[in-house]
Amino acid sequence: MSLNRIWEGCKINDRKQQELLYKVLAPKMLAVCMRYTTDRDEAQDVMQEGFIKIFKNLHNYRGEGSLEGWIRRIMAHTAISRYRKLKPIMLTEDMSENSVPCYTSEQNNNVDAKELMNIIQQLPGNYRSVFNLYAIEGYSHQEIGTMLGISELLSRTTLHRARGILRKKVTQLEAYQAN
């Protein structure tokens, strides 16, 4: 059954179609939520909250763009809203000498996607949020700043630092795997 057909059932408040939509999209949406949370239980809570928002706001989807993309955005926004409520972002806007340097290299990373996602999960919450919004969801620094209530410069700085931390952890993992 197509997603659009399921969606039509959801719009007329058909509980079976809502359950089907949930079952079809839950694995993908859980992966989205995992990128913004620290553990699976928290990600499941965010996903539940996101689906509640979706079912309450069915009328807001105008059919422009992909339905799955619209749902992904709601999940990401729900995760960010939850994060902002629970943990106010405490970052500074300085680019001190102690910040992690940004290197570019052409080395072949021997880290698989699962290991990389685990490394991303280890980033501090604010770094993880900015990294995911920019690198995975495709938001601009201006959009990220607006969503998180920070400046565009701070978004750029945070991304730079997050990438530095990720590079360092990937390098450490590769060195460990080589031994």
C-alpha positions as CSV (number, residue, x, y, z in Angstrom):
1,M,0.0,0.0,0.0
2,S,1.4,3.4,-0.9
3,L,2.3,6.0,1.6
4,N,-0.1,8.5,0.0
5,R,-3.0,6.1,0.2
6,I,-2.2,5.5,3.9
7,W,-2.0,9.3,4.4
8,E,-5.5,9.7,2.9
9,G,-6.8,7.3,5.5
10,C,-5.0,9.2,8.3
11,K,-6.6,12.5,7.1
12,I,-10.1,11.0,7.7
13,N,-9.0,9.9,11.2
14,D,-8.9,6.2,10.4
15,R,-7.0,4.7,13.4
16,K,-5.9,1.6,11.4
17,Q,-4.3,3.8,8.7
18,Q,-2.6,5.9,11.5
19,E,-1.2,2.7,13.0
20,L,0.0,1.6,9.6
21,L,1.7,4.9,8.9
22,Y,3.4,4.6,12.3
23,K,4.5,1.0,11.6
24,V,5.8,1.9,8.1
25,L,7.8,5.0,9.1
26,A,8.8,4.3,12.7
27,P,12.1,2.6,11.9
28,K,13.2,5.6,9.7
29,M,11.9,8.2,12.1
30,L,13.6,6.5,15.1
31,A,16.9,6.7,13.2
32,V,16.2,10.5,12.8
33,C,15.4,10.9,16.5
34,M,18.5,8.9,17.5
35,R,20.7,11.4,15.9
36,Y,19.5,14.1,18.3
37,T,19.2,12.1,21.5
38,T,21.6,10.2,23.8
39,D,19.8,6.9,24.0
40,R,17.1,4.7,22.3
41,D,14.5,5.3,25.1
42,E,14.8,9.1,24.7
43,A,14.6,8.7,20.9
44,Q,11.5,6.7,21.2
45,D,9.9,9.3,23.4
46,V,10.8,12.0,20.9
47,M,9.4,9.9,18.0
48,Q,6.1,9.3,19.9
49,E,5.8,13.1,20.5
50,G,6.6,13.7,16.8
51,F,3.9,11.3,15.7
52,I,1.4,12.9,18.0
53,K,2.2,16.3,16.4
54,I,1.8,14.8,13.0
55,F,-1.6,13.4,13.7
56,K,-2.7,16.6,15.3
57,N,-1.5,18.7,12.4
58,L,-2.5,16.5,9.4
59,H,-4.1,19.5,7.7
60,N,-0.8,21.4,7.6
61,Y,0.7,19.1,5.0
62,R,-0.2,20.7,1.7
63,G,1.1,18.0,-0.6
64,E,4.1,20.1,-1.6
65,G,7.3,18.0,-1.5
66,S,7.6,14.5,0.0
67,L,5.3,13.4,2.8
68,E,8.2,11.5,4.3
69,G,10.4,14.6,4.2
70,W,7.6,16.6,5.9
71,I,7.4,14.0,8.7
72,R,11.2,13.9,9.0
73,R,11.2,17.7,9.6
74,I,8.6,17.4,12.3
75,M,10.7,14.7,14.0
76,A,13.9,16.8,13.8
77,H,12.0,19.9,15.1
78,T,10.5,17.8,17.9
79,A,13.9,16.5,19.0
80,I,15.4,20.0,19.0
81,S,12.4,21.5,20.9
82,R,12.8,18.8,23.5
83,Y,16.5,19.3,23.8
84,R,16.1,23.1,24.2
85,K,13.5,22.6,27.0
86,L,15.7,20.1,28.8
87,K,19.2,21.5,28.3
88,P,19.7,25.1,27.4
89,I,22.6,25.5,25.0
90,M,25.6,26.8,26.8
91,L,28.2,27.8,24.1
92,T,30.6,30.6,23.7
93,E,31.2,32.4,20.5
94,D,35.0,32.6,20.7
95,M,37.3,30.7,18.5
96,S,40.1,30.2,21.0
97,E,43.4,28.6,20.4
98,N,42.2,25.6,22.2
99,S,39.5,24.8,19.7
100,V,39.9,21.6,17.8
101,P,41.7,22.3,14.5
102,C,39.9,21.5,11.2
103,Y,42.0,19.3,8.9
104,T,41.0,18.0,5.5
105,S,42.5,14.8,4.3
106,E,42.0,12.3,1.5
107,Q,42.5,9.3,3.8
108,N,40.2,6.3,3.4
109,N,38.3,5.8,6.5
110,N,37.7,2.2,7.6
111,V,34.8,3.2,9.8
112,D,31.4,1.7,8.9
113,A,28.2,3.7,9.1
114,K,27.1,2.1,12.4
115,E,30.4,3.0,14.1
116,L,30.2,6.6,12.7
117,M,26.6,7.0,14.1
118,N,27.9,5.8,17.5
119,I,30.6,8.4,17.4
120,I,28.1,11.1,16.4
121,Q,26.0,10.0,19.4
122,Q,28.9,10.7,21.7
123,L,29.1,14.3,20.7
124,P,27.8,16.8,23.3
125,G,24.1,17.6,22.7
126,N,24.6,21.0,21.2
127,Y,27.4,19.9,18.9
128,R,25.3,16.8,17.8
129,S,22.3,19.0,17.1
130,V,24.2,21.5,14.9
131,F,26.1,18.7,13.1
132,N,22.9,16.7,12.3
133,L,21.0,19.8,11.2
134,Y,23.7,20.9,8.9
135,A,25.4,17.8,7.6
136,I,22.5,15.4,7.6
137,E,19.3,17.4,7.4
138,G,20.8,20.1,5.1
139,Y,19.8,23.2,7.0
140,S,21.7,26.5,6.6
141,H,23.6,28.1,9.5
142,Q,21.0,30.9,9.5
143,E,18.2,28.3,9.8
144,I,20.0,26.4,12.5
145,G,20.6,29.7,14.4
146,T,16.9,30.5,14.3
147,M,15.9,27.0,15.4
148,L,18.3,26.8,18.3
149,G,18.3,30.4,19.3
150,I,22.0,31.0,18.6
151,S,23.8,33.2,16.1
152,E,24.8,32.1,12.7
153,L,28.5,32.5,13.7
154,L,28.0,30.2,16.7
155,S,26.4,27.6,14.5
156,R,29.4,27.7,12.2
157,T,31.8,27.5,15.2
158,T,29.9,24.6,16.7
159,L,29.9,22.7,13.4
160,H,33.6,23.3,13.1
161,R,34.3,22.0,16.6
162,A,32.0,19.0,16.1
163,R,33.8,18.0,12.9
164,G,37.1,18.3,14.7
165,I,35.9,16.0,17.5
166,L,34.5,13.5,15.0
167,R,37.8,13.5,13.1
168,K,39.8,12.9,16.2
169,K,37.5,10.0,17.3
170,V,37.5,8.4,13.9
171,T,41.3,8.6,13.8
172,Q,41.4,7.0,17.3
173,L,39.0,4.3,16.2
174,E,41.0,3.6,13.1
175,A,44.3,3.4,15.1
176,Y,42.6,1.0,17.5
177,Q,41.3,-1.2,14.6
178,A,44.7,-1.3,13.0
179,N,46.3,-2.8,16.1
